[in-house]
Amino acid sequence: MTLRKILTERKSIREFKEKNVPLDTLQAILTDVQYRDALVKDTDLEAMLLEDGDWACKILEGIAGYNGHMVKAPHYVLFLSKEIANHQIQTGYYAESLMLKLAMADIDSCWLNVPEDGSDVKEALGISDEREAAALIAVGYKKWDKKVINPLETGQNYSKATLKVVDDNTSYRLKPEELVYLDEWGKNPTWDELRSYGLEDVFHYVRFAPSTLNRQPWRFILRNKKIYVAIRKDEELKINAEHEMLEAGIIMFYLEKIMSEYGLQGSWTLVPRSGKDQGIPADYFVPGYFSRQ
């Protein structure tokens, strides 16, 4: 499967078959260094495979998971990272790159929530490591497909909310031109203007990137031959800052890879977590910008 096909067909997975993934296949993917580029080189990231899913699920119940509970899966992958500046961005970028490789091998996965302080996760699993438990994913083969509808009507805490799900993939997606601003916040391009930049197909696919509750928190500002990404802070959902940074890394990964598929090579520059210099609303922050090579 291609990147674009995977993105457009991706669905929320909350139930896995009781079928193990071949461990040699998993290990080969998790030790792939293809995406250990400049963005993640300083984090000492490790994708730790938790082979025994039954054990890990019981141990982490009430600590990690989704909707207040662990998602039962044959395996889990815990991402350990140094606690350096922007390490959650780098973790999101790298973890999503491995999830893409899993999908290309017809192996399913889903993101799970971990506490902002990951020490509880390490303690429960008996891991003595100075690095932070930065992220967790479930891995296996999906039972069926579900998507969340009305995801933002969840009260005070989305992790404990009762979410309504359906079995199709007709999630609402913003139009490409609704995601993008030209030069300044609020100035959306027309479709023809987006085409004049040669970016209409790029943003058509970028909008399918995964996000918590399909909230599509990202916006993009085209300015001075750079693409700035802005991430919305949804405090009413109690999505913590580290999780927001993970989502920044996810969208940065997909924008870079889709740009590359259209022959638009470039790289990311990370910036301090602020939007004051970008003229954006207070409930957004800018983690970085993409520039062409």
C-alpha positions, 0 to 999 in steps of 0.5 A, a space after each residue: 500500500 502507498 502512503 496516500 492510500 494508507 492515509 485515505 483508508 485509515 480508520 480508528 482501531 479499538 479491537 484487535 484479533 487474538 492473533 500474534 504478529 510474527 515477532 521477526 517481522 515486528 522487530 525488523 520494522 521497529 529497528 529500522 533506522 530509515 527515519 532516524 534523521 536529524 529531527 530525532 538524532 538527539 533523543 536516544 529514542 527506543 521502540 521497546 516491544 512488549 511481546 506479551 500483550 495480555 500481561 501488558 494490558 492487565 498491568 497498564 489498565 487504569 494507567 494508560 489506554 483510550 477512553 479510560 481503558 486499555 485497548 486489548 492487543 497482541 502486542 504493544 510498543 513503548 517509546 522511550 526518549 530523553 527528556 530534551 527540548 521538543 522530544 515529544 515532537 520527535 517521538 510523534 514523528 518517529 512513532 508515526 513513521 513506524 506505524 506507517 511501515 507497519 501499515 505497509 506490512 498489513 499490520 494494524 496499530 493505534 495510539 494509546 494515551 499515557 500520563 504526562 508523567 510517564 513514570 507510572 508506566 515504567 514502574 508498572 512495567 518494571 522498567 528501570 530507564 532514565 528516559 521518559 515513557 513518551 508514547 505507547 501504541 497497540 499492535 496487531 490485526 484489526 477486528 473491524 473498523 470504527 470511527 468516532 462521531 461527534 468527538 468534541 461533545 465529550 464533556 470535561 475529559 475525553 479520556 473518560 468520555 463515552 464516545 459514539 462509534 460507527 463502522 465506516 470511514 466517512 469522517 468529516 475532513 476540512 477542505 484543503 483550502 480551509 487548512 491553509 492561510 496565505 501570509 497571515 492568519 485567517 486569510 484562506 486561499 482559493 482552490 486556484 491560489 492553492 494550485 498556483 503554489 503546486 500544493 493542492 494535492 499535498 494538502 488534500 492528503 495531509 488532511 487525512 493525517 490522524 489526530 485525537 478524536 479526529 479534531 484536525 488541530 493543525 493549520 498551515 501558514 504559507 509565508 516567505 517560502 516556508 510552511 508553518 504548522 500551527 497546532 490548536 490547544 484544546 484545553 476543554 478536552 484536557 489534552 496535555 501539552 505533551 500530547 499536543 507536541 506528539 500530534 505536532 510530530 505526527 503532522 510534521 512527518 506526514 507533510 514532509 513525506 507527502 511533499 517528498 512524494 510530489 518531488 518537493 524535498 525539504 526539512 523541518 526547523 523546530 522553533 520555541 513553543 509559541 505563536 506570538 511572532 506568527 500572529 496566531 490566536 492564543 489557543 494555537 502554537 507553532 512548533 516549526 516550519 518546513 522549508 524547501 531544499 
